[in-house]
Amino acid sequence: MVLDVRDLITITDYFVIVSGGSDRQVKTIADEVVKSLKQQGTRPVRQEGEPAAGWVLLDFVDFVVHVFGQEQRDYYRLDNLWADAPVVDWNEKAEAASR
């Protein structure tokens, strides 16, 4: 899920919220996000959390990626906390960008 938080907070423009089914998946997702963006010349300015704790936060300034295990995602409920933020249809934007 991608939330447009530009009108709600000033520290970032978007929250990307994803879930993994295990600590290993949380780590793999976070690692792949960093690897993929690094190849495009973008690195996180800050990384917090641990896959073993069920969450990782990757701060890229303009967007923040939250990678949760399902239990932690259910607990923190960022989807509900930021319910006023519009959901971005990222699949459509990704397809347009790749053309």
C-alpha positions, 0 to 999 in steps of 0.5 A: 500500500502506498499512502500520499501523506504530503498534506498531512505531515512535512517529513515525507511525501509517501508511506509505502507499507508492506508485509512479509509472512516471516522474519526472513521475508521481512528481511528479504523485502527490505534488502531488495528495496534497498538493493533495487533503489541503490542500483538507481542511485538512491540510498536510505538516509536512515534504517531502523528496526530489525527483521527479527523484531518483525519490522524494518523502516527505510527512510528515503526522505521523499518516501518511507518504506515500512516493512512489517511482519503480519503481527506487527502490521496488525498491531501498529495499524498504520493503514488506519492511523493514516486513514485520511491519506489518499491511497496511491494507485502505484501499479498504474503509475509503475506501468506508465513509468516503464513505458 
